[in-house]
């Protein structure tokens, strides 16, 4: 494993994280509605599971999915239903004003679990990770090298989501969200619904 390969992996990872998907939407919504710390902890949950998927890809989980298609279907369907559940809550509460206090903010444990669960529900991540790893890294890597890739992935995800939460937790960002809350929440709900349905009906 070379430094160039690790840089290529990180650039691919950053491009993937920047694309609008359930993880980015969840981190955005949590930070704007529940504050900086909840946003950071949600990102820690998202990043932890994403790194676990990379670790499983390195261990050959894609092959397990091919041997046992029902396991992939169960994971995929469960994840899709969870995305639809989040989308329903966003749509239902879109018109409700945001509480001025943090009384309704999720606990940090719940914030971490929600982020973790959203990425658990995306088993396609392991297939994507397998393809990226196959192209970028050489075959026959040692356990130490594989571990360093997973830790690198974890640190990148945690750093990005932390910086994201810090940037969005400012007064102007929150004020802008409050002005557009109904439109933002319903748009996010539609995107999550589309992603959930695609997970259900895709092969």
C-alpha positions in Angstrom: 0.0 0.0 0.0 1.4 3.4 -1.0 0.7 6.9 0.1 -0.6 7.7 -3.4 -3.2 4.9 -3.1 -4.3 6.2 0.3 -4.6 9.8 -1.1 -6.7 8.4 -4.0 -8.9 6.6 -1.6 -9.4 9.7 0.5 -10.3 11.8 -2.5 -12.9 9.2 -3.6 -14.3 9.1 -0.1 -14.6 12.9 0.1 -16.4 13.0 -3.2 -18.8 10.3 -2.0 -19.5 12.1 1.2 -20.2 15.4 -0.6 -23.0 13.8 -2.7 -26.5 14.4 -1.4 -27.6 11.3 0.4 -29.2 10.1 3.6 -26.0 10.6 5.7 -25.4 14.2 4.6 -29.0 15.1 5.0 -29.2 13.6 8.5 -26.0 15.4 9.6 -27.4 18.7 8.2 -30.8 18.4 9.8 -29.5 17.3 13.2 -27.0 20.1 13.4 -29.5 22.8 12.4 -32.3 21.5 14.7 -30.5 20.1 17.7 -27.2 22.0 17.8 -23.5 21.5 17.2 -22.8 18.7 19.6 -25.7 16.6 18.4 -24.6 17.1 14.8 -21.0 16.1 15.7 -22.1 13.0 17.5 -24.5 12.0 14.7 -21.5 12.3 12.3 -19.4 10.1 14.6 -22.2 7.4 14.3 -22.3 7.8 10.5 -18.5 7.6 10.2 -18.2 4.6 12.5 -20.6 2.5 10.5 -19.1 3.7 7.2 -15.6 2.6 8.3 -17.0 -0.7 9.5 -18.5 -1.3 6.0 -15.0 -0.6 4.6 -13.5 -3.1 7.0 -16.1 -5.7 6.1 -15.4 -5.1 2.4 -11.7 -5.7 3.0 -12.6 -9.0 4.7 -14.7 -10.0 1.7 -18.3 -9.5 2.9 -19.3 -8.9 -0.7 -18.7 -12.6 -1.3 -20.9 -13.5 1.6 -23.7 -11.4 0.1 -23.3 -13.4 -3.1 -23.4 -16.7 -1.3 -26.4 -15.6 0.9 -28.5 -13.2 -1.1 -31.2 -13.2 1.6 -28.8 -11.5 4.1 -28.3 -8.7 1.7 -32.0 -8.4 1.1 -32.8 -8.3 4.8 -30.2 -5.6 5.5 -31.3 -3.6 2.5 -35.0 -3.7 3.2 -34.5 -2.9 6.9 -32.3 0.1 6.0 -34.9 1.3 3.4 -37.7 1.1 5.9 -35.7 3.1 8.4 -35.0 5.8 5.8 -38.8 5.9 5.0 -39.5 6.2 8.8 -37.1 9.2 9.0 -38.7 10.8 5.9 -42.2 10.4 7.4 -41.1 12.2 10.5 -39.5 15.0 8.6 -42.6 15.5 6.4 -45.0 15.3 9.3 -43.1 17.9 11.4 -42.1 20.2 8.5 -44.7 22.9 9.3 -44.1 22.8 13.1 -42.0 25.6 14.5 -38.7 24.7 16.0 -38.7 24.7 19.7 -36.7 27.5 21.2 -35.1 25.3 23.8 -33.1 22.2 23.5 -35.6 20.2 25.5 -36.6 18.1 22.5 -33.1 17.6 21.2 -32.1 14.0 21.0 -29.7 12.6 23.6 -26.1 12.2 22.4 -26.5 8.4 22.6 -29.6 8.6 20.4 -27.9 10.9 18.0 -25.0 8.5 17.6 -27.3 5.5 17.2 -29.4 7.3 14.6 -26.3 8.1 12.5 -24.9 4.6 13.0 -28.3 3.0 12.0 -28.7 5.1 8.8 -25.4 3.7 7.5 -26.1 0.2 8.7 -29.1 0.4 6.4 -27.0 1.0 3.3 -25.3 -2.4 2.6 -24.6 -1.2 -0.9 -21.8 0.7 0.8 -19.8 -2.5 1.2 -20.1 -3.2 -2.5 -19.1 0.3 -3.4 -16.2 0.0 -1.0 -15.2 -3.3 -2.5 -15.0 -1.8 -6.0 -13.1 1.2 -4.8 -10.6 -0.9 -2.8 -10.1 -3.3 -5.6 -9.2 -0.5 -8.1 -7.0 1.5 -5.7 -5.2 -0.9 -3.4 -3.1 -4.0 -4.3 -4.3 -7.5 -3.5 -2.7 -9.5 -0.7 -2.4 -6.6 1.8 -1.5 -7.5 5.4 -3.9 -7.2 8.3 -1.9 -4.1 9.5 -2.4 -2.4 6.1 -6.1 -3.2 6.1 -6.5 -1.9 9.6 -4.7 1.3 8.7 -7.2 1.8 5.8 -10.2 1.4 8.1 -8.7 3.8 10.7 -7.9 6.3 8.0 -11.5 6.1 6.7 -12.8 6.6 10.3 -10.7 9.7 10.9 -11.6 11.2 7.5 -15.4 10.7 8.2 -15.2 12.0 11.8 -13.2 15.0 10.7 -15.5 16.0 7.8 -18.7 15.6 9.8 -17.2 17.6 12.8 -16.1 20.4 10.5 -19.5 20.3 8.8 -21.3 20.6 12.1 -19.1 23.4 13.3 -19.8 25.4 10.1 -23.5 24.9 10.2 -24.1 25.5 13.9 -23.6 29.3 13.4 -26.4 31.8 14.0 -26.8 32.8 10.3 -27.0 29.1 9.2 -29.7 28.3 11.8 -31.6 31.5 11.0 -31.6 30.6 7.3 -32.8 27.1 8.0 -35.7 28.4 10.2 -36.9 30.7 7.4 -37.0 27.8 4.9 -37.8 25.0 7.4 -41.0 23.7 5.8 -39.5 23.6 2.3 -36.2 22.1 3.4 -37.8 19.4 5.5 -40.2 18.4 2.8 -37.5 18.3 0.2 -35.3 16.3 2.5 -38.2 13.9 3.2 -38.8 13.4 -0.6 -35.1 12.7 -1.2 -35.0 10.2 1.7 -38.2 8.6 0.4 -36.7 8.2 -3.1 -33.5 6.7 -1.7 -35.5 4.3 0.5 -37.7 3.2 -2.4 -34.7 2.8 -4.6 -33.1 0.5 -2.0 -36.2 -1.6 -1.8 -36.7 -2.0 -5.5 -33.1 -2.2 -6.8 -31.3 -5.4 -7.2 
